[in-house]
Amino acid sequence: MKPQPLVSIVVSNYNYEQFISETIHSALNQSYQPIEVIVVDDGSTDRSRDVIASFGSRITSILKENGGQASAMNAGFAAANGEIVMFLDSDDVLLPDTFQRVVEAFQSMPDVAKVQYRLQIVDKDGKPNEEIVPAKHWAMPTGDLRQAALKSAGYIYPPTSGIVFSAAALQQIMPMPEPPFRVCADIYLNELSVLTGAIVSLDEVGAHYRVHGKNNVGKATREVHPKDMREYLARMNAIHVRKKSLVAALYPDLAYDPTQDKGGFLTARIISRKLDAPRHPYPNDNLAVLCVRGFLHNITMNHRRKHVGVLLAFWHLAMLLAPKPAAQKMANNLIYADSRGRLMNTLRKMVQLFG
């Protein structure tokens, strides 16, 4: 009988002393075995390293200078021995049977590069609310998405603690470039891993996703700044450069054209171009063309609830016509759910209820 595959859970930490113990315990106490837990501390200045040391030989610890999220993930993956690898944020918590389900998903079909599942949002004390990410009305795909990825159509995926990779897939795309991905490194992993194999999506919760004052999701200020969009576009450009070389290596007979991107990259270009045209990094962008492309993409995208696609499609058209102050509010409403006015929240609830 073939032995069960080793799973490597890489916990990346920076100054989360109050959460990291629960996170590590959730990784160690999985019903599935064998598992190795690798904890990378990225230059914490609080008591995180004391907490990490208290686990002794039950974990592998890597203590390094601060280099950002990609740097920590690169270090953790270099130390990983598993056939299956996860990057777990140090403020999130796995459910006890998550890896039992994940490993079964990897074994359910050949050539699986990634398994993903939904996350239950909890507060700083671990108390859940009613929100799940991705929301239930967003259909997460299962199958071979390589052709779609070459067309840059985009797909729905959860944050870092909701995704698990085959080591074989990661070996083709890592190490990550570190400067652009001090944050948001999961975008790189999700956008490129889809080119290396199939995806299995579990339509169930696999972990608690903690929202609090210290992480990006819990920030009190919920306004989109053009600078943030430019940084996002720089990250996406790094992904496009890597994707082009990966396509050339894996699919030499196919062409990849990043200008046809219809996903978040396109939306970010619209926001950047609308809110701060003089500093927009793509001077040849035509706002009308971008907005029409965004409209067409969302109106034809396979949303589980069609009303969502319709609302997003008309958001893109409205960005073309709206004056800048209104466009700022629309950008906030799209990116940050808790910045939505009463009307946007009402529309969202109606979509979830009746869509």
N, C-alpha and C positions, 0 to 999 in steps of 0.2 A: 504493500500500500504506500502510495506516495505521501511523504510527510507534508504537513501543513506549511504553507509559506511563512517565512519570518516577516513580521511587520515592523517597520521602523517609524516611530512617532517622534518627530523633531519639534521640540517646544522652543520657540524663539521668544526671548524675554528682554524687556527693558523697563526697569523701575516699576514692576508690578508685584512687589513683595506681598501685598495684601491678597492677591489672587493666585499666585503661582503654585502654592501648595495644593490647592483644590484641583488645579489643572493637571499637575503631575499625578496626583492620586487617581484622577479619572482615566489617565492613560495607563497607569500600572494595573488598575483593577478591572480591566476589560475581561469579559467572559471568554473571549478568544485568546488563545495562546498558540505559538510563541510571539512575544512582543519585546522589542527593545525600545527604551525611552532615552532620547538624547536631548539634553537641555543646553541650549546655547544662550549664555548671558552676554548681551551686546553692550557691555560697558555700563551697567547699572550703577547708580550712585546712592541707592537706598540699601535696604538689608536683603535684597534678593539673593545675593550670593550665600548668605548665611542659611536662608531657607533651602536653597539648592543643595548645600553641603549636608544638610540634615538627612537627605535621602541616601547618602553613602553610596554603596556599590550597587544599589538597585537601579541607578541611572548612570549614564555617561554624561559627564558635564564638560562643557567647553566654555572657558572664560576668556573673553576677548575684548579689545578696545571697541568703542562705539563706531560702527560703520554703516548702520542702517539695516533695513529689513532684508534686502537681497544679500548683503554681506553675511548676515546671520544664517540665512537659509543655505547659502553656498557652503558655509562651514559645517552646518549640520548634515547636509547631504553627503559631503566628502567623508564623513565619519559613519554613515549609515551602511548597514550590511543587509538590509531587508530586500525582498523581492517587491514589496509594497511599501510605499513611503507616504507619510502625511506630515504636513507642516501645521502644527496646532498653535494658535495664538495663546499667549500665556495668561489671558484673562477669560478664556472660554473653557467649557467643560463638556467632555464626551459623555454620552449616555452609556451605561454599562455594556450593552450588547451591540454597540455600533459596529465594531469590527467583525463580529460574527456575521452580520448582514453584509458588510462591505466585502469581505473575502468571498462569500458566496456569490456576490455580484461579479467579482473579478472572474470567478470560475464558471459563470453562467454562459459565456460566449467567448470565442477566441479573439486574441489580439486586442484586449481591453487596455487602453492607455489610462483611463480615468474613471473613477466612480464618484458621484456627487449626491448630496442629499440636502434637505432643507434644515434650517436652523431656527430654534425657538429663541426669540429675544427675551432676555431677563435683565433686571436692574442690577445695581452694584451689589445688592445683597442676595442675588440669585433668584429673586421672585419673578416668575414669568408674567408677561402681559399677553395680549391677544394677538400680537404680531408675529408672523413667521416670514423668514426671508430664504429664498425668493418667495413672494406671496403666492398663495395657492392658485391664483388666476394666471400666473406665469407658468407656462408649460416648459418643463426642463426636458431636453431631448435624450433619447437613447438610440444608439446605432452609430454608423460610420458617417461622420460629418466632414470628411476630408474635402470632398468636392465643394461643399458649402463654404468651408473655411478658405478655400482658394479664391472664392468669389467674394470673400470678406463680408458675408451676410450677417455674421454675428450669431450668438446663441445665448441662452439664459444659463447663468451659473451662480452659485452662492459665493459668499466670502471665503477666506482662506480656510477656516475651520470646518467647512462643508465639502472639501475636495480632497481626494486621495488618489495617488498616482502609482502606476507601475514604475519600478526603478528603471526598466528598459526605456520607457518614454522619457523620463527625466534625463537619462544619460545622453539623449539626443539634443536636449535644449539647454542643459546647464553646463558650466556655471552661468548665472545671470550677470549681465552688465550691472555693476553696483551703483554708480553715481545717479542714473535716472530713477533707480528703484529703491531709494532709501525708504520710501513708503509705496504702498500699492503694488507690491511685487506679485501678488496673486493674479493681476491682469496679465503679466508676462506668461505665467505658467498656464493659465487657462487658454489664452489666445494661441499658444504654440503647441501645447500637448495634443490639441485636437487634430493636428497634422500627423501624429505618430501612431494613431490607433483609434479604436472605437470608444464610445462613452456609454456608461450605464448610469441612469439617473434613478434614484430611489425616491419615490414620492412620499417621503416620511421624514420626520425629524431625527437627526443623528447627534445633535449637540446643542448646548445652550450658548447663545451668542450674547455676551455681556455688553450692555450699553451703559456707560458711566461718563463722568466728567473728564477723564483722562484720555479716552480714545477718540478717534476722529468722529465716530458716530454720535458720541455724546457731547460734542462741543455746543456751548450755549449760543455762539454766534453762527447763524445759519444763513449766510449770504454768500453767493457765488462771486468770486473775484476773478477778473480776467487773468490775473497772474496764475491762479490755480489752473485755469483752463490751458494756459500756455505750458505749464509744467506737465499737465496730463498729455498734451499733444507731443511734448518731447519724449515722454515715456512710450506713447504709441508709435512715434517715429522709430525709436529703438527696436520696438517689436517688429515693425515692418521691415527694417534692415535685416533682422535675424530671420524673419519669415522668408524673405527672398532667398537668403543663402540656404535655408533648410529645404525649401521647395526645389532649388537647383540640385541639391544633393539627393533628395528622396524621389523627386519626380522631374527628371531632367527634360522630359518631353513637354512639360506643362509650363505655362507662364503665369506669373503672379503680378497683378497691377494694383498697388496699394491705393491709387487714386479712386478706385471704385468702392472703397470702404463705405458701408451704409450703417454701421453700428454707432457705438458711443464716440468713436473718433469723429464721425460726421457731425454728431450733435455738439461735441465740444468745439469743433471748428465754427459752427453756426454761432454759438454763444460768444466765443472769442471775437469773431468778426463783427458781431452786432454791438458788443459792449465796448470794444477797444480796437477799432479798425486800424489806427496808426501803428499799434504794436503787434498786430496779428501776424503770426510767423509765416503765413502763406499769402503773400501779397497778391497773387493771381486769383485767389478765391472770389467767386461771384456769389453774393449772398442769396440771390434769387435762385440760382442753380442749386446751391446747397439745400435750401429750404424745400424746393420741389423734390429733390432726391430723398430727403428725409420723410416727406409726406408719402411718396410712393412706396418707400420701404416699409413704413409702419402700417399703411393701409393694406398691404399684401402679406405682412408677416403673420405667422401661425400663432396668434394669441389664443390661449384657452378661452378667454372671454373677449369676444370681438370688439366690445365697446372700448376696451383698453387700447387696442390698435387704432380705433377711430379717434379717440381723444389725443393720443400721441401724434397721430398724423396731422391733426388740425393745430396742435401746438406748434409744429414745425412751420406751417403756413403762417400762423399768427406772428411768429418771430420775425417774419419778413416785413409785416405791416406795422407792427407795434412801435410806438416811440420808445426811446431808450429806457426811461424809468419803468414803463410797463414791461419791457423786455427783461429788465433786471428782476422784477418780481416773478415773471414767468420762469426764468432760469432757476430762481430760488425754489419755486414750487415744484419744478421737475426734479431737481437734485435732492432737495431736503424735504421729506414728507412733513416734518414738524414746522416748516415755514409756510405751509399752505394756508391760504385764507379759508373762511367758512365755505365759500362756494366750491373751492377745489376739494376740500375734505368731503363735502356732500357728494360731489361727482364721484370721488373715489369709492365712497361707501355704496353708492348706487351701483357702480360697476361690479363691486364685489358681491353685492346682494342679488342683483338681477341679471348680471352679464352671463 
